[in-house]
Amino acid sequence: MNVLLVGNPNVGKSVVFNRLTGAHVITSNYAGTTVEFTEGRMRIPHEGGEPEKANVIDVPGTYTLDPTSSAEEVAVGFVDNMADGDVVVNVVDATNLERSLNLTFQLIERRKRMIVTLNLWDETKHTGIDINVAGLERILGVPCVPTVATTGMGIKKLVERLPEARVPTYASAESDRWRRIGDVIDKVQKMGHRHHTLLERLGDASVRPITGVLIAILILAGSFEVIRLLGEGLIGYVFEPFFESVWGPYVAMPLSRWLGGSGFLHTILVGRLVDGEIDFGESFGLLTTGLQVPFGAVLPYVLSFYLVLSVLEDTGYLPRLAVLMDGIMHHLGLHGMGVIPVLLGFGCNVPGALAARIMESRKERFIASTLMAIAVPCMAQTAMIIGLAGAYGARALVPIFGTLLVVALILGRIMKRFVTGESPEILIDIPPYRIPYIRGLAKKLGMRIVWYLREAVPWVLAGVFIVNILDTLRVIEFIGWLSSPVVSGVLGLPQDAVGGLIVGFLRKDVAVGMLAPLHMSLRQIIVACVVLTMYFPCVATFVVMVKELGVKDMLKSAAVMVTSAITVGGLLNLTLWALLG
């Protein structure tokens, strides 16, 4: 038996799912799409008999069964493919019953066996809404259960009444759906007078142009500081000591000695030794750099970013940020939710590339991934850029980050015009501000980390393996020789900068560090930092983008990266030469 949780976005569907299923859940992609759904198990009690095992599916949120996006198409697919014994749990926002009943009535028209849960029941009391549950149940002809999923109120009653789920007796003709919804609201709902709460006033201020921007700056600045402190703390106190003091001396080096310190297999597994020792930034073996990159360098920022992202989601701020940014993002061929891959990219480009799948169309996913890879330096690279160019202060940092911003705006407009496909409008509900449900937040964070380990790590290892083979065959050395006229001629960089740019494909932060001993001028530092950010993503991001976009679109994206990096770098070199000499 399948239990499908169906409802609008932001009605607490995922929290209901967490209450029903406990800890053991899996996240999967719907066949043929990048749209995810979550699946878990529960037991349904039966009077006088053994509990029945059921499969619970958290269906992607949808406002309608007449789909307008890939997520809504997946939701409709689940509903239309229900077996006879399956049940729909229609999760309704009790504070916005009229809007929620539009989907309820569409489920009724599909004649599906169902039960309605009136979630956010506690907020109806705070907002002066009074709903006659018994009256609504009589009209619809299906069980209706008030719940507060964050506290667990009503969940036990919902589980007990699941066997009562039935095909609705209420008859709706599609052409007069909204009139009938209005009739139902008149009969079962009463509104009382009340004043706005402080959180409601804050919620309104969060989407206004002036106050919303100020709030966004404060929240994002605070979020990045938390991410930086947590990410750096995990690296400095957990992962770096583990690799340097445990994995290197007790696993990697003994293996290196056993393999004789050199040879093809040693190069693949351990990599190159630097002064007779393993250097996790440069050795580049599968069991050294191949593990240190996804676990020691990327995972700490993935964990801290997903923690902050989950808090922003569960408090209700993220939809407000998306609405606030919608106008700006449309100039780039995206809607407001496109800000999420960008935000994630500032922590680490890998989760940024993974997050691009939230965009509905292929065009939007391509633009979001490409812009993120070109114009968004990860936190580790940003720190190295500041370390390299910080001595010049604003004279260096403003041109570097200002150029990246201008490139993102111009390149976004160009891709919006020339990349084929659709850019749908944003369809998003703005929930009230809420205190996050800690257990649900922890479960969501755990699921995302498992998802990262399952989706990204194997691809990173594959990328390290391929690069190692290319390096062994001296293909990378040949590419460096081939590109040296461009690097020293068009970009005006020292000949030795070629090595740093090549290493940039492996590790951007290490590459920036390799440029430091070259004693470059201010002009060269600015050009080098901009080009290094733009010309190609690191290997971890590259392999994830191949998986997400496909080989064909990734080749197109790579062409955009390389072309724009050389063009912008060349123009920047000429401009700075005229200004600085």
VOVOMAR-743926 format. One line per 10 residues: number of its first residue (from 0); their letters; for each residue x negated, y, z of C-alpha. Coordinates in steps of 0.25 Angstrom, whole numbers, plus 5000, padded with zeros to 4 digits. Last residue first. Layout:
residues N
NUM	a	X:Y:Z  ...
***
This chain:
residues 581
580	gllawltlnl	4796:5203:4932  4807:5205:4942  4819:5211:4934  4815:5207:4920  4810:5194:4925  4822:5192:4933  4831:5193:4921  4823:5184:4912  4822:5173:4923  4837:5174:4926
570	lggvtiastv	4840:5173:4911  4831:5160:4910  4837:5154:4923  4851:5157:4918  4849:5150:4905  4840:5139:4910  4850:5136:4921  4863:5138:4913  4858:5128:4902  4853:5118:4913
560	mvaasklmdk	4866:5118:4921  4876:5118:4909  4868:5107:4902  4869:5099:4916  4884:5102:4916  4886:5096:4902  4878:5084:4906  4886:5082:4918  4899:5083:4910  4894:5071:4901
550	vglekvmvvf	4889:5063:4913  4901:5064:4921  4905:5075:4930  4906:5069:4944  4895:5058:4942  4886:5067:4934  4888:5078:4945  4884:5068:4956  4872:5065:4948  4868:5079:4946
540	tavcpfymtl	4871:5083:4961  4861:5073:4966  4851:5076:4955  4851:5091:4959  4859:5100:4950  4853:5106:4937  4849:5119:4932  4856:5129:4941  4850:5128:4955  4835:5127:4949
530	vvcaviiqrl	4838:5138:4939  4842:5148:4950  4831:5144:4959  4820:5145:4948  4825:5158:4943  4825:5165:4956  4812:5159:4960  4806:5163:4947  4810:5178:4948  4805:5179:4962
520	smhlpalmgv	4792:5173:4958  4788:5159:4960  4777:5154:4970  4778:5139:4964  4778:5133:4979  4793:5136:4981  4798:5130:4968  4797:5116:4974  4807:5120:4985  4818:5124:4975
510	avdkrlfgvi	4816:5110:4969  4817:5103:4982  4831:5110:4984  4836:5106:4971  4832:5091:4972  4831:5082:4961  4835:5091:4949  4828:5102:4956  4815:5093:4955  4815:5097:4940
500	lggvadqplg	4816:5111:4943  4805:5111:4954  4796:5104:4944  4798:5114:4933  4795:5125:4943  4780:5122:4940  4780:5129:4927  4784:5142:4935  4798:5148:4931  4801:5158:4920
490	lvgsvvpssl	4815:5151:4917  4814:5152:4902  4799:5149:4901  4794:5141:4914  4806:5133:4916  4810:5132:4901  4796:5128:4897  4796:5118:4908  4808:5111:4904  4802:5100:4896
480	wgifeivrlt	4791:5097:4906  4801:5096:4917  4810:5087:4909  4797:5078:4906  4794:5077:4921  4809:5073:4923  4807:5062:4912  4795:5057:4919  4800:5042:4919  4798:5042:4934
470	dlinvifvga	4806:5055:4935  4817:5050:4926  4818:5037:4935  4818:5046:4947  4829:5055:4941  4838:5043:4939  4836:5037:4953  4838:5050:4959  4851:5052:4951  4856:5038:4955
460	lvwpvaerly	4853:5041:4970  4861:5054:4968  4872:5046:4961  4873:5036:4973  4873:5047:4983  4885:5055:4977  4898:5047:4976  4896:5038:4988  4888:5046:4998  4897:5058:4994
450	wvirmglkka	4910:5051:4996  4905:5046:5009  4902:5060:5013  4916:5064:5008  4923:5053:5016  4915:5057:5029  4919:5071:5027  4934:5068:5025  4933:5059:5037  4927:5070:5046
440	lgriypiryp	4937:5080:5041  4949:5070:5044  4944:5068:5058  4942:5083:5060  4955:5087:5055  4952:5101:5051  4959:5113:5058  4968:5119:5047  4969:5132:5039  4982:5131:5031
430	pidiliepse	4982:5124:5017  4979:5131:5004  4984:5122:4993  4977:5120:4980  4979:5120:4965  4968:5127:4959  4970:5130:4944  4965:5119:4934  4952:5121:4926  4954:5113:4913
420	gtvfrkmirg	4944:5107:4903  4933:5112:4894  4920:5119:4899  4918:5131:4891  4926:5142:4898  4925:5138:4913  4910:5134:4910  4907:5148:4906  4914:5154:4918  4907:5145:4927
410	lilavvlltg	4894:5148:4921  4895:5163:4923  4900:5161:4938  4890:5150:4942  4879:5158:4935  4882:5171:4942  4882:5163:4956  4869:5156:4952  4862:5170:4949  4867:5176:4962
400	fipvlaragy	4861:5164:4969  4847:5166:4963  4848:5181:4961  4852:5184:4976  4842:5174:4982  4830:5180:4975  4830:5195:4978  4839:5192:4990  4828:5186:4998  4814:5185:4991
390	agalgiimat	4809:5175:5001  4822:5167:5000  4819:5162:4986  4813:5149:4990  4819:5147:5003  4833:5152:4998  4832:5143:4986  4828:5131:4995  4841:5134:5004  4849:5135:4992
380	qamcpvaiam	4844:5122:4987  4848:5115:5000  4861:5121:5000  4865:5117:4986  4863:5127:4974  4876:5131:4967  4875:5137:4953  4872:5125:4944  4877:5113:4951  4890:5120:4956
370	ltsaifrekr	4893:5126:4943  4892:5113:4936  4900:5105:4946  4911:5115:4946  4911:5117:4931  4912:5102:4928  4922:5099:4939  4931:5110:4934  4930:5106:4919  4933:5091:4924
360	semiraalag	4946:5096:4930  4951:5095:4945  4940:5100:4953  4938:5092:4966  4927:5084:4958  4918:5096:4959  4916:5091:4974  4906:5081:4970  4897:5091:4963  4897:5100:4975
350	pvncgfgllv	4895:5088:4984  4882:5086:4976  4878:5101:4975  4875:5102:4990  4879:5113:5000  4881:5124:4989  4887:5113:4980  4899:5111:4990  4903:5125:4989  4903:5125:4974
340	pivgmghlgl	4910:5111:4974  4921:5118:4982  4922:5131:4975  4929:5123:4963  4941:5122:4972  4944:5137:4967  4947:5133:4953  4936:5131:4943  4932:5137:4929  4922:5147:4935
330	hhmigdmlva	4931:5159:4934  4941:5150:4941  4932:5148:4953  4933:5163:4956  4948:5163:4957  4949:5150:4965  4939:5154:4975  4949:5159:4986  4958:5147:4982  4947:5137:4984
320	lrplygtdel	4942:5144:4997  4957:5143:5002  4957:5128:4998  4944:5126:5006  4949:5133:5019  4960:5123:5023  4953:5118:5036  4952:5104:5030  4945:5109:5018  4935:5118:5024
310	vslvlyfslv	4932:5108:5034  4930:5097:5024  4920:5107:5016  4912:5109:5028  4910:5094:5031  4908:5091:5016  4897:5102:5015  4890:5096:5028  4890:5082:5023  4886:5086:5009
300	yplvagfpvq	4875:5094:5014  4870:5083:5023  4872:5073:5011  4863:5081:5001  4849:5081:5007  4847:5069:5015  4858:5059:5009  4859:5063:4995  4845:5068:4993  4838:5059:5003
290	lgttllgfse	4843:5046:4997  4837:5048:4983  4826:5056:4988  4820:5044:4995  4827:5030:4992  4830:5034:4978  4816:5040:4976  4815:5055:4973  4801:5057:4980  4803:5073:4980
280	gfdiegdvlr	4813:5077:4991  4812:5065:4999  4797:5066:4999  4791:5052:5002  4777:5051:5006  4763:5049:4999  4761:5063:4996  4775:5063:4989  4779:5049:4986  4788:5048:4973
270	gvlithlfgs	4801:5040:4974  4806:5030:4984  4815:5021:4976  4813:5025:4962  4798:5029:4963  4795:5017:4971  4802:5008:4961  4794:5014:4950  4780:5014:4957  4774:5020:4969
260	gglwrslpma	4772:5019:4984  4770:5004:4984  4785:5000:4985  4783:4995:4999  4776:5009:5003  4788:5016:4997  4798:5008:5004  4791:5010:5017  4791:5025:5014  4806:5025:5010
250	vypgwvseff	4811:5018:5023  4805:5021:5036  4797:5034:5033  4807:5040:5023  4820:5035:5029  4817:5039:5043  4809:5051:5045  4811:5059:5032  4824:5054:5028  4831:5054:5041
240	pefvygilge	4824:5067:5046  4830:5073:5033  4844:5067:5035  4847:5070:5050  4841:5083:5056  4837:5092:5044  4847:5087:5034  4859:5086:5043  4855:5100:5049  4853:5106:5035
230	gllrivefsg	4867:5101:5031  4874:5105:5044  4868:5119:5044  4870:5121:5029  4884:5116:5029  4888:5124:5041  4881:5137:5035  4888:5134:5022  4902:5133:5029  4900:5146:5037
220	aliliailvg	4896:5153:5024  4908:5147:5017  4918:5151:5028  4913:5165:5029  4912:5167:5014  4926:5161:5012  4932:5170:5023  4927:5182:5016  4932:5178:5003  4946:5175:5008
210	tiprvsadgl	4946:5188:5015  4944:5195:5002  4952:5186:4992  4963:5181:5001  4962:5165:5002  4956:5164:5016  4964:5176:5022  4977:5167:5021  4970:5156:5028  4965:5165:5039
200	rellthhrhg	4980:5171:5041  4985:5156:5041  4974:5153:5052  4978:5165:5060  4992:5160:5060  5003:5167:5052  5016:5171:5059  5028:5162:5060  5043:5161:5056  5049:5148:5054
190	mkqvkdivdg	5052:5140:5042  5062:5128:5041  5060:5116:5032  5070:5104:5030  5082:5109:5022  5076:5121:5015  5063:5113:5011  5071:5102:5005  5079:5112:4996  5067:5119:4992
180	irrwrdseas	5060:5105:4988  5073:5103:4980  5072:5116:4973  5057:5113:4970  5060:5099:4964  5071:5103:4955  5066:5098:4942  5059:5086:4948  5073:5080:4953  5071:5076:4967
170	aytpvraepl	5078:5064:4974  5075:5061:4988  5076:5046:4992  5061:5046:4993  5054:5032:4990  5050:5027:5004  5039:5028:5015  5045:5021:5028  5032:5012:5029  5024:5025:5030
160	revlkkigmg	5032:5029:5043  5023:5024:5053  5011:5030:5046  5017:5044:5046  5021:5042:5060  5007:5039:5064  5002:5052:5056  5013:5061:5062  5002:5069:5070  4988:5064:5066
150	ttavtpvcpv	4982:5078:5071  4977:5082:5057  4988:5074:5050  4999:5082:5056  5011:5074:5051  5026:5075:5049  5032:5063:5043  5043:5062:5032  5049:5049:5028  5055:5049:5014
140	glirelgavn	5069:5052:5009  5065:5066:5005  5078:5073:5011  5079:5064:5024  5064:5065:5026  5064:5081:5025  5076:5081:5035  5068:5072:5045  5056:5081:5044  5064:5094:5046
130	idigthkted	5052:5104:5044  5050:5117:5052  5039:5126:5048  5034:5138:5057  5020:5137:5052  5014:5132:5065  5024:5121:5066  5022:5117:5051  5007:5116:5054  5009:5104:5063
120	wlnltvimrk	5016:5097:5052  5004:5098:5043  5009:5085:5036  5023:5082:5033  5021:5067:5029  5030:5062:5018  5032:5047:5015  5033:5041:5001  5037:5030:4991  5036:5036:4978
110	rreilqftln	5048:5041:4970  5040:5050:4960  5050:5061:4962  5048:5059:4977  5033:5061:4975  5036:5074:4967  5045:5078:4979  5034:5077:4988  5025:5085:4979  5034:5096:4979
100	lsrelntadv	5037:5094:4994  5023:5099:4998  5026:5113:4993  5039:5114:5001  5033:5108:5013  5022:5118:5015  5019:5117:5030  5023:5102:5030  5012:5099:5020  5016:5086:5014
90	vnvvvdgdam	5009:5072:5013  5017:5063:5005  5013:5049:5009  5015:5041:4997  5018:5026:4999  5014:5014:4991  5022:5001:4990  5027:5003:4976  5013:5006:4971  5009:5021:4968
80	ndvfgvavee	5003:5024:4955  5011:5037:4953  5007:5042:4966  4992:5039:4965  4991:5045:4951  4999:5057:4955  4988:5060:4965  4977:5058:4955  4984:5067:4945  4984:5078:4956
70	asstpdltyt	4969:5076:4958  4967:5078:4943  4975:5091:4942  4989:5096:4938  4997:5083:4942  5012:5083:4942  5013:5075:4955  5011:5088:4962  5003:5096:4973  4992:5085:4974
60	gpvdivnake	4982:5081:4984  4974:5069:4981  4980:5056:4986  4975:5051:5000  4977:5036:4998  4981:5027:5009  4980:5012:5007  4989:5004:5016  4988:4993:5026  5001:4988:5032
50	peggehpirm	5002:4987:5047  5007:4973:5051  5022:4971:5054  5033:4974:5064  5034:4989:5060  5024:4992:5049  5012:5000:5051  5004:5006:5039  4989:5004:5040  4979:5014:5033
40	rgetfevttg	4969:5013:5023  4961:5024:5015  4960:5031:5001  4955:5045:4997  4957:5051:4984  4947:5058:4974  4949:5064:4961  4937:5062:4952  4946:5055:4942  4947:5042:4934
30	aynstivhag	4951:5034:4945  4954:5042:4958  4941:5044:4965  4939:5038:4978  4938:5041:4993  4938:5030:5004  4944:5029:5017  4941:5022:5030  4943:5032:5042  4957:5033:5046
20	tlrnfvvskg	4968:5031:5035  4981:5038:5040  4975:5050:5047  4965:5052:5036  4975:5052:5025  4984:5062:5033  4971:5071:5034  4970:5069:5019  4984:5073:5016  4983:5086:5025
10	vnpngvllvn	4992:5094:5015  4980:5101:5008  4983:5096:4994  4997:5091:4992  5002:5077:4995  5000:5062:4993  4995:5052:5003  4997:5039:4996  4999:5026:5004  4995:5014:4996
0	m	5000:5000:5000
***
